[in-house]
Amino acid sequence: MKGTLWVLGSANIDFCARVERFPAIGETVVACAFARRPGGKGANQAAAA
């Protein structure tokens, strides 16, 4: 089926940080890796369509 798809919604960049363990309450941990991924409700809906 061929047609036109319109999606109205946000397109964002998600910043993901990997940590070796979850911090305890009030504790700060240092990330060991970072990644940027496309995201946002509109972008996710368009990718799923």
PDBQT receptor file of N, H, CA, C and O in Angstrom, charges set to zero:
ATOM      1  N   MET A   1       0.848  -1.171   0.000  1.00  0.00    +0.000 N 
ATOM      2  CA  MET A   1       0.000   0.000   0.000  1.00  0.00    +0.000 C 
ATOM      3  C   MET A   1       0.895   1.236   0.000  1.00  0.00    +0.000 C 
ATOM      4  O   MET A   1       1.808   1.350   0.817  1.00  0.00    +0.000 OA
ATOM      5  N   LYS A   2       0.628   2.148  -0.910  1.00  0.00    +0.000 N 
ATOM      6  H   LYS A   2      -0.114   2.055  -1.573  1.00  0.00    +0.000 HD
ATOM      7  CA  LYS A   2       1.440   3.343  -1.036  1.00  0.00    +0.000 C 
ATOM      8  C   LYS A   2       0.585   4.548  -0.680  1.00  0.00    +0.000 C 
ATOM      9  O   LYS A   2      -0.585   4.618  -1.057  1.00  0.00    +0.000 OA
ATOM     10  N   GLY A   3       1.159   5.481   0.034  1.00  0.00    +0.000 N 
ATOM     11  H   GLY A   3       2.109   5.424   0.340  1.00  0.00    +0.000 HD
ATOM     12  CA  GLY A   3       0.419   6.676   0.422  1.00  0.00    +0.000 C 
ATOM     13  C   GLY A   3       1.330   7.675   1.095  1.00  0.00    +0.000 C 
ATOM     14  O   GLY A   3       2.552   7.525   1.111  1.00  0.00    +0.000 OA
ATOM     15  N   THR A   4       0.714   8.685   1.643  1.00  0.00    +0.000 N 
ATOM     16  H   THR A   4      -0.279   8.806   1.629  1.00  0.00    +0.000 HD
ATOM     17  CA  THR A   4       1.442   9.742   2.338  1.00  0.00    +0.000 C 
ATOM     18  C   THR A   4       1.189   9.620   3.832  1.00  0.00    +0.000 C 
ATOM     19  O   THR A   4       0.062   9.380   4.264  1.00  0.00    +0.000 OA
ATOM     20  N   LEU A   5       2.230   9.785   4.603  1.00  0.00    +0.000 N 
ATOM     21  H   LEU A   5       3.146   9.980   4.252  1.00  0.00    +0.000 HD
ATOM     22  CA  LEU A   5       2.126   9.724   6.062  1.00  0.00    +0.000 C 
ATOM     23  C   LEU A   5       2.520  11.070   6.640  1.00  0.00    +0.000 C 
ATOM     24  O   LEU A   5       3.591  11.597   6.338  1.00  0.00    +0.000 OA
ATOM     25  N   TRP A   6       1.665  11.614   7.458  1.00  0.00    +0.000 N 
ATOM     26  H   TRP A   6       0.795  11.186   7.703  1.00  0.00    +0.000 HD
ATOM     27  CA  TRP A   6       1.955  12.861   8.172  1.00  0.00    +0.000 C 
ATOM     28  C   TRP A   6       1.997  12.545   9.657  1.00  0.00    +0.000 C 
ATOM     29  O   TRP A   6       1.098  11.892  10.185  1.00  0.00    +0.000 OA
ATOM     30  N   VAL A   7       3.029  13.003  10.320  1.00  0.00    +0.000 N 
ATOM     31  H   VAL A   7       3.760  13.533   9.891  1.00  0.00    +0.000 HD
ATOM     32  CA  VAL A   7       3.149  12.828  11.771  1.00  0.00    +0.000 C 
ATOM     33  C   VAL A   7       3.384  14.192  12.385  1.00  0.00    +0.000 C 
ATOM     34  O   VAL A   7       4.290  14.921  11.979  1.00  0.00    +0.000 OA
ATOM     35  N   LEU A   8       2.567  14.533  13.360  1.00  0.00    +0.000 N 
ATOM     36  H   LEU A   8       1.831  13.942  13.690  1.00  0.00    +0.000 HD
ATOM     37  CA  LEU A   8       2.725  15.792  14.085  1.00  0.00    +0.000 C 
ATOM     38  C   LEU A   8       3.161  15.452  15.507  1.00  0.00    +0.000 C 
ATOM     39  O   LEU A   8       2.396  14.869  16.275  1.00  0.00    +0.000 OA
ATOM     40  N   GLY A   9       4.369  15.812  15.844  1.00  0.00    +0.000 N 
ATOM     41  H   GLY A   9       4.990  16.285  15.220  1.00  0.00    +0.000 HD
ATOM     42  CA  GLY A   9       4.894  15.516  17.170  1.00  0.00    +0.000 C 
ATOM     43  C   GLY A   9       6.345  15.947  17.257  1.00  0.00    +0.000 C 
ATOM     44  O   GLY A   9       6.924  16.427  16.283  1.00  0.00    +0.000 OA
ATOM     45  N   SER A  10       6.909  15.776  18.404  1.00  0.00    +0.000 N 
ATOM     46  H   SER A  10       6.439  15.386  19.195  1.00  0.00    +0.000 HD
ATOM     47  CA  SER A  10       8.278  16.246  18.638  1.00  0.00    +0.000 C 
ATOM     48  C   SER A  10       9.309  15.248  18.112  1.00  0.00    +0.000 C 
ATOM     49  O   SER A  10       9.071  14.041  18.068  1.00  0.00    +0.000 OA
ATOM     50  N   ALA A  11      10.443  15.782  17.721  1.00  0.00    +0.000 N 
ATOM     51  H   ALA A  11      10.637  16.762  17.756  1.00  0.00    +0.000 HD
ATOM     52  CA  ALA A  11      11.617  14.978  17.371  1.00  0.00    +0.000 C 
ATOM     53  C   ALA A  11      12.761  15.499  18.239  1.00  0.00    +0.000 C 
ATOM     54  O   ALA A  11      13.095  16.683  18.186  1.00  0.00    +0.000 OA
ATOM     55  N   ASN A  12      13.347  14.631  19.021  1.00  0.00    +0.000 N 
ATOM     56  H   ASN A  12      13.076  13.669  19.064  1.00  0.00    +0.000 HD
ATOM     57  CA  ASN A  12      14.372  15.021  19.992  1.00  0.00    +0.000 C 
ATOM     58  C   ASN A  12      15.609  14.156  19.846  1.00  0.00    +0.000 C 
ATOM     59  O   ASN A  12      15.623  13.182  19.094  1.00  0.00    +0.000 OA
ATOM     60  N   ILE A  13      16.622  14.522  20.561  1.00  0.00    +0.000 N 
ATOM     61  H   ILE A  13      16.611  15.314  21.172  1.00  0.00    +0.000 HD
ATOM     62  CA  ILE A  13      17.813  13.685  20.708  1.00  0.00    +0.000 C 
ATOM     63  C   ILE A  13      17.847  13.218  22.164  1.00  0.00    +0.000 C 
ATOM     64  O   ILE A  13      17.834  14.035  23.085  1.00  0.00    +0.000 OA
ATOM     65  N   ASP A  14      17.890  11.914  22.361  1.00  0.00    +0.000 N 
ATOM     66  H   ASP A  14      17.901  11.251  21.613  1.00  0.00    +0.000 HD
ATOM     67  CA  ASP A  14      18.004  11.346  23.702  1.00  0.00    +0.000 C 
ATOM     68  C   ASP A  14      19.482  11.131  24.014  1.00  0.00    +0.000 C 
ATOM     69  O   ASP A  14      20.211  10.549  23.212  1.00  0.00    +0.000 OA
ATOM     70  N   PHE A  15      19.912  11.592  25.156  1.00  0.00    +0.000 N 
ATOM     71  H   PHE A  15      19.320  12.066  25.808  1.00  0.00    +0.000 HD
ATOM     72  CA  PHE A  15      21.273  11.367  25.627  1.00  0.00    +0.000 C 
ATOM     73  C   PHE A  15      21.219  10.257  26.671  1.00  0.00    +0.000 C 
ATOM     74  O   PHE A  15      20.566  10.402  27.704  1.00  0.00    +0.000 OA
ATOM     75  N   CYS A  16      21.898   9.163  26.402  1.00  0.00    +0.000 N 
ATOM     76  H   CYS A  16      22.429   9.045  25.562  1.00  0.00    +0.000 HD
ATOM     77  CA  CYS A  16      21.896   8.014  27.302  1.00  0.00    +0.000 C 
ATOM     78  C   CYS A  16      23.279   7.869  27.922  1.00  0.00    +0.000 C 
ATOM     79  O   CYS A  16      24.288   7.911  27.219  1.00  0.00    +0.000 OA
ATOM     80  N   ALA A  17      23.320   7.700  29.216  1.00  0.00    +0.000 N 
ATOM     81  H   ALA A  17      22.500   7.666  29.787  1.00  0.00    +0.000 HD
ATOM     82  CA  ALA A  17      24.580   7.515  29.935  1.00  0.00    +0.000 C 
ATOM     83  C   ALA A  17      24.577   6.134  30.583  1.00  0.00    +0.000 C 
ATOM     84  O   ALA A  17      23.597   5.736  31.212  1.00  0.00    +0.000 OA
ATOM     85  N   ARG A  18      25.674   5.414  30.424  1.00  0.00    +0.000 N 
ATOM     86  H   ARG A  18      26.470   5.738  29.913  1.00  0.00    +0.000 HD
ATOM     87  CA  ARG A  18      25.804   4.097  31.044  1.00  0.00    +0.000 C 
ATOM     88  C   ARG A  18      26.621   4.240  32.323  1.00  0.00    +0.000 C 
ATOM     89  O   ARG A  18      27.683   4.862  32.332  1.00  0.00    +0.000 OA
ATOM     90  N   VAL A  19      26.114   3.663  33.386  1.00  0.00    +0.000 N 
ATOM     91  H   VAL A  19      25.251   3.158  33.379  1.00  0.00    +0.000 HD
ATOM     92  CA  VAL A  19      26.822   3.671  34.669  1.00  0.00    +0.000 C 
ATOM     93  C   VAL A  19      27.040   2.225  35.107  1.00  0.00    +0.000 C 
ATOM     94  O   VAL A  19      26.295   1.328  34.714  1.00  0.00    +0.000 OA
ATOM     95  N   GLU A  20      28.057   2.014  35.915  1.00  0.00    +0.000 N 
ATOM     96  H   GLU A  20      28.662   2.743  36.234  1.00  0.00    +0.000 HD
ATOM     97  CA  GLU A  20      28.365   0.653  36.365  1.00  0.00    +0.000 C 
ATOM     98  C   GLU A  20      27.344   0.136  37.373  1.00  0.00    +0.000 C 
ATOM     99  O   GLU A  20      27.143  -1.072  37.497  1.00  0.00    +0.000 OA
ATOM    100  N   ARG A  21      26.701   1.054  38.091  1.00  0.00    +0.000 N 
ATOM    101  H   ARG A  21      26.865   2.035  37.990  1.00  0.00    +0.000 HD
ATOM    102  CA  ARG A  21      25.657   0.660  39.047  1.00  0.00    +0.000 C 
ATOM    103  C   ARG A  21      24.769   1.864  39.298  1.00  0.00    +0.000 C 
ATOM    104  O   ARG A  21      25.178   3.000  39.058  1.00  0.00    +0.000 OA
ATOM    105  N   PHE A  22      23.572   1.627  39.774  1.00  0.00    +0.000 N 
ATOM    106  H   PHE A  22      23.241   0.704  39.969  1.00  0.00    +0.000 HD
ATOM    107  CA  PHE A  22      22.675   2.715  40.123  1.00  0.00    +0.000 C 
ATOM    108  C   PHE A  22      23.172   3.400  41.389  1.00  0.00    +0.000 C 
ATOM    109  O   PHE A  22      23.624   2.730  42.317  1.00  0.00    +0.000 OA
ATOM    110  N   PRO A  23      23.094   4.718  41.437  1.00  0.00    +0.000 N 
ATOM    111  CA  PRO A  23      23.556   5.418  42.637  1.00  0.00    +0.000 C 
ATOM    112  C   PRO A  23      22.582   5.248  43.800  1.00  0.00    +0.000 C 
ATOM    113  O   PRO A  23      21.379   5.075  43.603  1.00  0.00    +0.000 OA
ATOM    114  N   ALA A  24      23.119   5.301  44.995  1.00  0.00    +0.000 N 
ATOM    115  H   ALA A  24      24.096   5.441  45.155  1.00  0.00    +0.000 HD
ATOM    116  CA  ALA A  24      22.284   5.325  46.195  1.00  0.00    +0.000 C 
ATOM    117  C   ALA A  24      21.681   6.721  46.324  1.00  0.00    +0.000 C 
ATOM    118  O   ALA A  24      22.115   7.651  45.644  1.00  0.00    +0.000 OA
ATOM    119  N   ILE A  25      20.707   6.866  47.173  1.00  0.00    +0.000 N 
ATOM    120  H   ILE A  25      20.354   6.110  47.725  1.00  0.00    +0.000 HD
ATOM    121  CA  ILE A  25      20.061   8.167  47.375  1.00  0.00    +0.000 C 
ATOM    122  C   ILE A  25      21.099   9.186  47.823  1.00  0.00    +0.000 C 
ATOM    123  O   ILE A  25      21.809   8.972  48.805  1.00  0.00    +0.000 OA
ATOM    124  N   GLY A  26      21.181  10.295  47.097  1.00  0.00    +0.000 N 
ATOM    125  H   GLY A  26      20.604  10.470  46.299  1.00  0.00    +0.000 HD
ATOM    126  CA  GLY A  26      22.120  11.355  47.417  1.00  0.00    +0.000 C 
ATOM    127  C   GLY A  26      23.529  11.149  46.876  1.00  0.00    +0.000 C 
ATOM    128  O   GLY A  26      24.376  12.030  47.020  1.00  0.00    +0.000 OA
ATOM    129  N   GLU A  27      23.795  10.010  46.262  1.00  0.00    +0.000 N 
ATOM    130  H   GLU A  27      23.107   9.294  46.145  1.00  0.00    +0.000 HD
ATOM    131  CA  GLU A  27      25.124   9.702  45.748  1.00  0.00    +0.000 C 
ATOM    132  C   GLU A  27      25.229  10.115  44.278  1.00  0.00    +0.000 C 
ATOM    133  O   GLU A  27      24.234  10.108  43.552  1.00  0.00    +0.000 OA
ATOM    134  N   THR A  28      26.420  10.469  43.854  1.00  0.00    +0.000 N 
ATOM    135  H   THR A  28      27.228  10.475  44.444  1.00  0.00    +0.000 HD
ATOM    136  CA  THR A  28      26.704  10.784  42.456  1.00  0.00    +0.000 C 
ATOM    137  C   THR A  28      27.639   9.726  41.898  1.00  0.00    +0.000 C 
ATOM    138  O   THR A  28      28.633   9.375  42.534  1.00  0.00    +0.000 OA
ATOM    139  N   VAL A  29      27.328   9.214  40.709  1.00  0.00    +0.000 N 
ATOM    140  H   VAL A  29      26.521   9.499  40.192  1.00  0.00    +0.000 HD
ATOM    141  CA  VAL A  29      28.219   8.258  40.043  1.00  0.00    +0.000 C 
ATOM    142  C   VAL A  29      28.667   8.851  38.711  1.00  0.00    +0.000 C 
ATOM    143  O   VAL A  29      27.994   9.714  38.148  1.00  0.00    +0.000 OA
ATOM    144  N   VAL A  30      29.800   8.384  38.217  1.00  0.00    +0.000 N 
ATOM    145  H   VAL A  30      30.347   7.683  38.674  1.00  0.00    +0.000 HD
ATOM    146  CA  VAL A  30      30.356   8.861  36.954  1.00  0.00    +0.000 C 
ATOM    147  C   VAL A  30      29.978   7.872  35.852  1.00  0.00    +0.000 C 
ATOM    148  O   VAL A  30      30.109   6.660  36.025  1.00  0.00    +0.000 OA
ATOM    149  N   ALA A  31      29.510   8.393  34.727  1.00  0.00    +0.000 N 
ATOM    150  H   ALA A  31      29.403   9.377  34.586  1.00  0.00    +0.000 HD
ATOM    151  CA  ALA A  31      29.140   7.537  33.604  1.00  0.00    +0.000 C 
ATOM    152  C   ALA A  31      30.383   6.985  32.925  1.00  0.00    +0.000 C 
ATOM    153  O   ALA A  31      31.415   7.654  32.862  1.00  0.00    +0.000 OA
ATOM    154  N   CYS A  32      30.279   5.755  32.415  1.00  0.00    +0.000 N 
ATOM    155  H   CYS A  32      29.441   5.212  32.466  1.00  0.00    +0.000 HD
ATOM    156  CA  CYS A  32      31.408   5.141  31.720  1.00  0.00    +0.000 C 
ATOM    157  C   CYS A  32      31.231   5.172  30.201  1.00  0.00    +0.000 C 
ATOM    158  O   CYS A  32      32.178   4.881  29.471  1.00  0.00    +0.000 OA
ATOM    159  N   ALA A  33      30.031   5.522  29.710  1.00  0.00    +0.000 N 
ATOM    160  H   ALA A  33      29.261   5.759  30.303  1.00  0.00    +0.000 HD
ATOM    161  CA  ALA A  33      29.796   5.615  28.265  1.00  0.00    +0.000 C 
ATOM    162  C   ALA A  33      28.580   6.497  28.012  1.00  0.00    +0.000 C 
ATOM    163  O   ALA A  33      27.661   6.567  28.829  1.00  0.00    +0.000 OA
ATOM    164  N   PHE A  34      28.596   7.172  26.859  1.00  0.00    +0.000 N 
ATOM    165  H   PHE A  34      29.342   7.115  26.196  1.00  0.00    +0.000 HD
ATOM    166  CA  PHE A  34      27.476   8.017  26.459  1.00  0.00    +0.000 C 
ATOM    167  C   PHE A  34      27.027   7.627  25.055  1.00  0.00    +0.000 C 
ATOM    168  O   PHE A  34      27.825   7.148  24.250  1.00  0.00    +0.000 OA
ATOM    169  N   ALA A  35      25.745   7.835  24.770  1.00  0.00    +0.000 N 
ATOM    170  H   ALA A  35      25.097   8.225  25.424  1.00  0.00    +0.000 HD
ATOM    171  CA  ALA A  35      25.218   7.601  23.428  1.00  0.00    +0.000 C 
ATOM    172  C   ALA A  35      24.139   8.631  23.132  1.00  0.00    +0.000 C 
ATOM    173  O   ALA A  35      23.403   9.054  24.025  1.00  0.00    +0.000 OA
ATOM    174  N   ARG A  36      24.056   9.029  21.871  1.00  0.00    +0.000 N 
ATOM    175  H   ARG A  36      24.654   8.686  21.147  1.00  0.00    +0.000 HD
ATOM    176  CA  ARG A  36      22.973   9.905  21.421  1.00  0.00    +0.000 C 
ATOM    177  C   ARG A  36      22.070   9.077  20.517  1.00  0.00    +0.000 C 
ATOM    178  O   ARG A  36      22.546   8.390  19.614  1.00  0.00    +0.000 OA
ATOM    179  N   ARG A  37      20.779   9.146  20.761  1.00  0.00    +0.000 N 
ATOM    180  H   ARG A  37      20.393   9.705  21.494  1.00  0.00    +0.000 HD
ATOM    181  CA  ARG A  37      19.813   8.372  19.991  1.00  0.00    +0.000 C 
ATOM    182  C   ARG A  37      18.664   9.280  19.574  1.00  0.00    +0.000 C 
ATOM    183  O   ARG A  37      18.298  10.193  20.313  1.00  0.00    +0.000 OA
ATOM    184  N   PRO A  38      18.091   9.040  18.398  1.00  0.00    +0.000 N 
ATOM    185  CA  PRO A  38      16.903   9.809  18.021  1.00  0.00    +0.000 C 
ATOM    186  C   PRO A  38      15.734   9.417  18.914  1.00  0.00    +0.000 C 
ATOM    187  O   PRO A  38      15.617   8.264  19.330  1.00  0.00    +0.000 OA
ATOM    188  N   GLY A  39      14.885  10.371  19.199  1.00  0.00    +0.000 N 
ATOM    189  H   GLY A  39      14.980  11.307  18.860  1.00  0.00    +0.000 HD
ATOM    190  CA  GLY A  39      13.734  10.095  20.044  1.00  0.00    +0.000 C 
ATOM    191  C   GLY A  39      12.670  11.150  19.860  1.00  0.00    +0.000 C 
ATOM    192  O   GLY A  39      12.698  11.912  18.894  1.00  0.00    +0.000 OA
ATOM    193  N   GLY A  40      11.746  11.195  20.772  1.00  0.00    +0.000 N 
ATOM    194  H   GLY A  40      11.722  10.576  21.557  1.00  0.00    +0.000 HD
ATOM    195  CA  GLY A  40      10.615  12.099  20.690  1.00  0.00    +0.000 C 
ATOM    196  C   GLY A  40       9.386  11.336  20.227  1.00  0.00    +0.000 C 
ATOM    197  O   GLY A  40       9.493  10.394  19.441  1.00  0.00    +0.000 OA
ATOM    198  N   LYS A  41       8.229  11.737  20.708  1.00  0.00    +0.000 N 
ATOM    199  H   LYS A  41       8.142  12.502  21.346  1.00  0.00    +0.000 HD
ATOM    200  CA  LYS A  41       7.004  11.002  20.405  1.00  0.00    +0.000 C 
ATOM    201  C   LYS A  41       6.720  10.952  18.909  1.00  0.00    +0.000 C 
ATOM    202  O   LYS A  41       6.363   9.899  18.381  1.00  0.00    +0.000 OA
ATOM    203  N   GLY A  42       6.876  12.077  18.226  1.00  0.00    +0.000 N 
ATOM    204  H   GLY A  42       7.167  12.932  18.655  1.00  0.00    +0.000 HD
ATOM    205  CA  GLY A  42       6.606  12.102  16.792  1.00  0.00    +0.000 C 
ATOM    206  C   GLY A  42       7.584  11.246  16.005  1.00  0.00    +0.000 C 
ATOM    207  O   GLY A  42       7.179  10.511  15.104  1.00  0.00    +0.000 OA
ATOM    208  N   ALA A  43       8.858  11.332  16.335  1.00  0.00    +0.000 N 
ATOM    209  H   ALA A  43       9.186  11.928  17.067  1.00  0.00    +0.000 HD
ATOM    210  CA  ALA A  43       9.867  10.529  15.637  1.00  0.00    +0.000 C 
ATOM    211  C   ALA A  43       9.649   9.041  15.878  1.00  0.00    +0.000 C 
ATOM    212  O   ALA A  43       9.798   8.240  14.956  1.00  0.00    +0.000 OA
ATOM    213  N   ASN A  44       9.301   8.662  17.097  1.00  0.00    +0.000 N 
ATOM    214  H   ASN A  44       9.179   9.314  17.846  1.00  0.00    +0.000 HD
ATOM    215  CA  ASN A  44       9.045   7.257  17.405  1.00  0.00    +0.000 C 
ATOM    216  C   ASN A  44       7.827   6.740  16.647  1.00  0.00    +0.000 C 
ATOM    217  O   ASN A  44       7.846   5.617  16.145  1.00  0.00    +0.000 OA
ATOM    218  N   GLN A  45       6.767   7.545  16.559  1.00  0.00    +0.000 N 
ATOM    219  H   GLN A  45       6.751   8.457  16.967  1.00  0.00    +0.000 HD
ATOM    220  CA  GLN A  45       5.569   7.131  15.826  1.00  0.00    +0.000 C 
ATOM    221  C   GLN A  45       5.859   6.992  14.337  1.00  0.00    +0.000 C 
ATOM    222  O   GLN A  45       5.390   6.049  13.700  1.00  0.00    +0.000 OA
ATOM    223  N   ALA A  46       6.630   7.926  13.777  1.00  0.00    +0.000 N 
ATOM    224  H   ALA A  46       7.011   8.692  14.295  1.00  0.00    +0.000 HD
ATOM    225  CA  ALA A  46       6.960   7.859  12.357  1.00  0.00    +0.000 C 
ATOM    226  C   ALA A  46       7.815   6.629  12.055  1.00  0.00    +0.000 C 
ATOM    227  O   ALA A  46       7.621   5.978  11.029  1.00  0.00    +0.000 OA
ATOM    228  N   ALA A  47       8.755   6.310  12.935  1.00  0.00    +0.000 N 
ATOM    229  H   ALA A  47       8.913   6.840  13.768  1.00  0.00    +0.000 HD
ATOM    230  CA  ALA A  47       9.609   5.141  12.726  1.00  0.00    +0.000 C 
ATOM    231  C   ALA A  47       8.802   3.847  12.807  1.00  0.00    +0.000 C 
ATOM    232  O   ALA A  47       9.106   2.881  12.108  1.00  0.00    +0.000 OA
ATOM    233  N   ALA A  48       7.777   3.825  13.655  1.00  0.00    +0.000 N 
ATOM    234  H   ALA A  48       7.530   4.610  14.223  1.00  0.00    +0.000 HD
ATOM    235  CA  ALA A  48       6.961   2.626  13.820  1.00  0.00    +0.000 C 
ATOM    236  C   ALA A  48       5.980   2.424  12.668  1.00  0.00    +0.000 C 
ATOM    237  O   ALA A  48       5.496   1.312  12.455  1.00  0.00    +0.000 OA
ATOM    238  N   ALA A  49       5.683   3.489  11.925  1.00  0.00    +0.000 N 
ATOM    239  H   ALA A  49       6.077   4.392  12.098  1.00  0.00    +0.000 HD
ATOM    240  CA  ALA A  49       4.664   3.404  10.857  1.00  0.00    +0.000 C 
ATOM    241  C   ALA A  49       5.155   2.715   9.617  1.00  0.00    +0.000 C 
ATOM    242  O   ALA A  49       4.406   2.577   8.650  1.00  0.00    +0.000 OA
TER     243      ALA A  49
